[in-house]
């Protein structure tokens, strides 16, 4: 017998009632804030991506690589423990007081497994005793159909056999109910006359099954921006060293240059990098120029400063202030032999330990170091040279004001 709280919720969700409308509305708002490529970096272009985003926005999945959770692992098989977590989050099942199985103690899914058992969605994996759940076993499509049919209380088997490969399967009735509810079309498009009950369920497929069961609208994230052209640094009009051109490409890529407010001429094959917006070079001498100044303030730079920033051999000024940079200052800044001005203030996400390499590499050249105001908290590493803090106090007054 199913718990009354779950039964009521399932009926609301299954009939596309008010709760679903509210969830869908919330997900619509969340979609507007998705970064290019979406929540996860490994599902771009996947046919299930929109449904993966839908269940992520609904709090049904967090990802597969905690604590970062930047990956979804769409091709991974769903385990019984993961299935429990998916369904508990989807239905907001209440906490359970009992401990139903002997083989899930200490697993990250123990609480979810107990909640699912208390709700009557599973009885175990070793009938008739059913004192084990087998949390690490992979879930077949037939088993998945049974889980979802029980969870959402689908009762209509439809007019008859929809698939020609389920006769005699212990999940035959569940699969017919699952298909009649519109959660699956089959496993062999376009014919879709087979269900493949013994195949393992993949995580991307699971996202679509859950999204359909909950009547969630697929969310299509903004597309990834096109990468810089591979030949950006191969032209005869480049003039600057290839290493410096590559560093400009790295800066553009790391800080989402496609979205800068000013990126005129960047990667225009007819224009030298010395004429790209914000790039100032030295005078041409014997066919060679070097980047002298990088003036990229107030242009909506986002992301970290790349390590390639240290590859400019004549760079005297960096002006990256009033942007949305994050992370820490790369130690490679200390490799710049003639850097005089470094302005990275008013980047709220920028902070952390100031690399000792900045002190050892720049103490004789840097005269203006603008950090602190509008930044996060900057600190000095433990064991830093005794002269580092006095040097910072001289060249970067208020450098620790964000702490």
C-alpha positions in Angstrom: 0.0 0.0 0.0 1.4 3.4 -1.0 1.8 6.2 1.5 -0.9 8.8 1.3 1.5 11.7 0.8 3.2 10.1 -2.2 -0.1 9.0 -3.6 -1.4 12.5 -3.6 1.7 14.0 -5.1 1.9 11.4 -7.8 -1.8 12.1 -8.8 -1.1 15.8 -9.0 2.1 15.3 -11.1 0.6 12.5 -13.2 -2.5 14.7 -14.2 -0.4 17.7 -15.1 -2.0 19.7 -12.3 -1.0 22.9 -10.4 2.2 21.5 -9.0 3.5 20.6 -12.4 2.6 24.1 -13.7 4.5 25.7 -10.8 7.5 23.4 -11.4 7.5 24.2 -15.1 7.3 27.9 -14.4 10.3 27.7 -12.1 12.3 25.8 -14.6 11.5 28.4 -17.3 13.0 31.0 -15.1 16.1 28.9 -14.4 16.7 28.4 -18.1 17.4 32.1 -18.7 20.4 31.9 -16.4 22.1 28.8 -18.0 25.6 29.3 -19.3 26.5 28.5 -22.9 26.4 24.7 -23.2 24.2 24.3 -20.1 24.8 22.9 -16.7 27.1 20.1 -17.7 30.0 19.9 -20.1 29.7 16.4 -21.3 26.1 16.3 -22.7 26.4 19.0 -25.4 24.6 17.9 -28.5 23.1 14.8 -26.8 19.5 14.2 -27.9 18.5 14.1 -24.2 20.2 17.3 -23.2 17.0 19.3 -22.9 15.6 16.8 -20.5 18.8 16.6 -18.6 18.6 20.3 -18.0 14.9 20.0 -17.1 15.6 17.5 -14.3 18.6 19.5 -13.2 16.5 22.6 -12.9 13.9 20.6 -10.9 16.6 19.4 -8.4 16.3 15.8 -9.5 19.9 15.5 -10.5 23.0 17.3 -9.3 25.6 15.7 -11.6 28.0 12.8 -11.4 31.3 14.3 -10.2 30.8 15.8 -6.8 31.6 18.3 -5.5 32.1 20.1 -8.8 29.2 18.4 -10.5 30.1 19.8 -13.9 29.5 16.4 -15.5 26.3 14.4 -16.0 27.9 11.2 -17.4 25.1 10.7 -19.9 26.4 7.4 -21.2 26.8 5.9 -17.8 24.5 3.1 -16.6 22.0 3.9 -13.9 22.5 1.9 -10.7 19.7 0.9 -8.4 21.0 3.3 -5.8 21.0 6.2 -8.3 17.4 5.2 -9.4 16.3 5.5 -5.8 17.8 9.0 -5.6 16.2 10.1 -8.8 12.7 9.0 -7.7 13.0 10.3 -4.2 14.0 13.8 -5.5 11.4 13.6 -8.3 8.5 12.8 -5.8 9.9 14.5 -2.7 9.4 11.3 -0.7 9.4 11.8 3.0 12.1 10.4 5.4 11.7 6.8 6.4 12.0 5.5 10.0 12.9 1.9 9.1 16.0 0.3 7.7 14.7 -2.1 5.1 17.8 -3.7 3.6 21.1 -5.2 4.9 23.4 -4.3 2.0 23.0 -0.5 1.8 24.5 0.5 5.1 26.9 3.4 4.7 26.1 4.0 1.0 25.3 7.5 -0.1 21.9 6.3 -1.2 20.8 4.5 2.0 18.4 7.2 3.0 16.9 7.4 -0.5 16.6 3.6 -0.7 14.7 3.5 2.6 12.4 6.2 1.5 11.6 4.4 -1.7 11.0 1.2 0.2 8.7 2.9 2.7 6.7 4.3 -0.2 6.2 0.8 -1.7 8.2 1.5 -4.9 10.6 -1.4 -4.2 10.6 -4.6 -2.2 14.1 -5.7 -2.7 16.3 -7.6 -5.1 16.4 -11.1 -3.7 12.8 -12.5 -3.5 11.3 -14.0 -1.5 13.5 -12.8 1.4 13.9 -9.3 -0.1 16.4 -8.3 2.6 18.8 -6.9 0.1 18.5 -4.0 -2.4 21.7 -4.5 -4.5 22.4 -0.7 -4.7 25.3 -1.1 -7.0 23.6 -3.3 -9.6 22.7 -1.7 -12.9 19.1 -1.2 -13.8 17.6 -2.8 -16.9 14.9 -1.1 -19.0 12.4 -3.6 -17.7 13.3 -2.9 -14.1 13.2 0.8 -14.7 9.7 0.5 -16.2 8.6 -1.3 -13.0 10.1 1.3 -10.8 8.4 4.2 -12.6 5.0 2.4 -13.0 4.9 1.8 -9.2 6.1 5.3 -8.4 3.6 7.1 -10.6 0.8 4.5 -10.2 0.2 3.9 -13.9 -2.6 1.4 -14.1 -3.7 1.3 -17.8 -2.1 -1.5 -19.8 -3.5 -0.2 -23.0 -5.0 -2.2 -25.9 -2.4 -4.9 -26.0 1.2 -5.7 -26.8 3.0 -2.7 -28.1 6.4 -4.4 -28.4 7.3 -7.8 -29.8 10.2 -8.5 -27.5 8.5 -8.5 -24.0 6.3 -11.6 -24.2 7.1 -13.7 -21.2 9.1 -11.0 -19.4 8.2 -10.6 -15.7 8.0 -6.9 -16.5 5.6 -7.3 -19.4 2.6 -5.7 -17.7 4.7 -2.8 -16.3 6.2 -2.1 -19.8 2.7 -2.0 -21.3 1.5 0.5 -18.7 4.8 2.5 -19.1 4.2 2.8 -22.8 0.5 3.5 -22.5 1.4 6.4 -20.2 3.5 7.9 -23.0 6.8 7.6 -21.2 8.5 5.5 -23.9 8.1 4.9 -27.6 10.5 2.0 -27.9 14.2 1.3 -28.4 14.5 0.9 -32.2 13.3 4.1 -34.0 11.7 4.6 -36.3 9.9 1.2 -36.1 9.8 1.2 -32.3 8.3 -2.2 -32.2 10.8 -3.3 -29.5 11.5 -2.2 -25.9 14.8 -4.0 -25.2 13.8 -4.9 -21.6 17.2 -6.5 -20.8 19.3 -3.5 -22.0 20.8 -1.3 -19.3 19.3 2.1 -18.7 21.7 5.0 -19.5 21.7 8.2 -17.4 20.7 10.3 -20.4 17.7 8.1 -21.2 16.7 8.2 -17.5 16.5 12.0 -17.8 14.0 11.8 -20.6 11.9 9.1 -18.8 11.7 11.2 -15.7 11.0 14.5 -17.6 8.1 12.8 -19.4 6.7 11.3 -16.3 6.8 14.7 -14.5 5.6 16.5 -17.7 8.6 18.8 -17.6 9.4 20.9 -20.6 12.8 20.3 -22.1 15.2 23.2 -21.6 17.5 23.9 -24.5 20.6 25.8 -23.1 22.4 28.5 -25.0 24.8 27.0 -27.6 28.5 27.0 -27.0 30.2 29.9 -28.7 32.3 29.1 -31.7 36.0 28.5 -30.9 38.6 30.9 -32.2 39.7 29.8 -35.7 42.5 27.3 -35.6 44.6 29.4 -38.1 44.2 32.7 -36.1 47.9 32.9 -35.5 49.1 31.6 -38.9 48.7 34.6 -41.1 51.5 36.6 -42.7 50.0 39.8 -41.1 50.5 38.6 -37.6 53.8 40.3 -36.9 53.9 39.3 -33.3 55.5 36.0 -32.1 53.2 33.0 -32.4 53.5 32.4 -28.7 52.0 35.9 -28.0 49.3 35.4 -30.5 48.4 32.0 -28.9 48.3 33.8 -25.6 45.7 36.3 -26.9 43.7 33.3 -28.1 43.9 31.8 -24.7 42.8 35.0 -23.1 39.8 35.3 -25.4 38.8 31.7 -24.8 39.3 31.7 -21.0 37.4 34.9 -20.5 34.5 34.3 -22.9 35.7 36.8 -25.5 32.7 36.1 -27.7 30.6 38.0 -25.1 33.0 40.9 -24.5 31.4 44.3 -25.1 34.4 45.2 -27.3 36.0 42.5 -29.4 36.3 44.4 -32.7 38.7 42.8 -35.3 39.5 39.8 -33.0 40.3 36.9 -35.4 39.6 38.9 -38.5 42.1 37.3 -40.9 42.7 40.7 -42.6 43.7 42.5 -39.4 46.9 42.1 -37.4 46.5 41.2 -33.7 48.1 44.6 -33.0 44.9 46.2 -34.2 42.5 44.0 -32.3 40.4 45.9 -29.9 42.4 46.6 -26.7 45.7 45.3 -28.0 48.6 47.8 -28.3 51.9 46.6 -29.7 55.5 47.9 -29.8 56.8 49.7 -32.9 57.6 47.4 -35.9 61.3 46.6 -35.9 62.6 44.3 -38.7 59.2 42.9 -39.3 58.6 42.1 -35.6 56.3 43.5 -33.0 55.3 42.5 -29.5 52.2 43.1 -27.4 52.9 46.1 -25.1 49.5 46.8 -23.5 46.3 44.8 -22.9 43.5 47.3 -22.3 40.4 45.1 -21.5 38.7 47.0 -18.8 34.9 47.2 -18.4 34.1 44.8 -21.2 32.3 42.0 -19.3 35.3 39.6 -19.2 34.2 36.5 -17.2 36.2 33.5 -16.0 39.8 33.1 -14.9 43.0 34.8 -16.2 44.8 32.1 -18.2 48.3 31.0 -17.4 49.4 32.0 -20.9 49.3 35.6 -19.7 53.0 35.1 -18.9 54.0 34.6 -22.5 54.1 38.3 -23.4 57.8 39.3 -23.4 57.3 43.1 -23.8 54.0 43.6 -22.0 54.1 46.7 -19.8 50.5 47.2 -18.9 47.5 45.0 -18.1 44.2 46.7 -17.5 41.5 44.2 -16.7 39.6 46.2 -14.1 35.8 46.4 -13.7 35.0 43.0 -15.1 33.7 39.7 -13.8 37.0 37.8 -13.6 37.2 35.0 -11.0 39.7 32.6 -9.6 43.2 33.5 -8.5 46.0 35.5 -10.0 48.2 33.1 -12.1 51.8 32.7 -10.9 52.8 33.2 -14.6 52.2 36.9 -14.2 55.6 36.9 -12.5 57.2 35.8 -15.8 56.5 39.1 -17.4 59.9 40.8 -17.5 58.9 44.4 -18.0 55.4 44.6 -16.5 54.8 48.0 -14.9 51.1 48.3 -14.4 48.7 45.5 -13.3 45.1 46.6 -12.7 42.6 43.9 -11.8 40.5 45.7 -9.2 36.7 45.6 -9.3 36.5 41.9 -10.2 34.5 40.5 -7.3 35.3 36.9 -8.0 39.0 37.4 -8.1 40.9 36.7 -4.9 42.8 34.0 -3.0 46.6 33.7 -2.3 48.8 36.1 -4.2 51.5 33.9 -5.8 55.0 34.5 -4.4 56.1 34.5 -8.0 54.5 37.9 -8.5 56.8 39.3 -5.8 60.0 37.5 -6.9 59.3 38.2 -10.6 57.9 41.8 -10.5 59.4 43.5 -7.5 61.8 45.4 -9.6 59.4 46.4 -12.4 55.9 46.7 -11.1 55.0 50.2 -9.9 51.1 50.1 -10.0 49.3 47.0 -8.7 45.6 47.7 -8.4 43.9 45.0 -6.3 41.7 45.0 -3.3 39.0 47.5 -4.1 36.0 45.6 -5.4 37.9 42.2 -5.3 37.5 39.2 -3.1 39.8 38.5 -0.3 43.5 38.4 -1.2 46.0 36.8 1.2 49.8 36.1 1.3 50.8 32.5 1.3 52.3 31.0 4.5 56.0 31.2 4.4 56.1 34.0 1.9 59.3 36.1 1.8 59.5 38.7 4.5 59.6 41.5 2.0 56.4 40.5 0.2 53.9 42.3 2.4 55.9 45.6 2.6 56.2 45.4 -1.2 52.4 44.9 -1.6 51.8 47.8 0.8 53.9 50.0 -1.4 52.7 49.0 -4.9 49.1 47.9 -4.0 47.8 50.0 -1.0 44.7 48.3 0.4 45.4 45.0 -1.4 43.7 43.1 1.5 40.7 45.4 1.8 38.4 42.7 0.5 39.0 40.4 3.5 
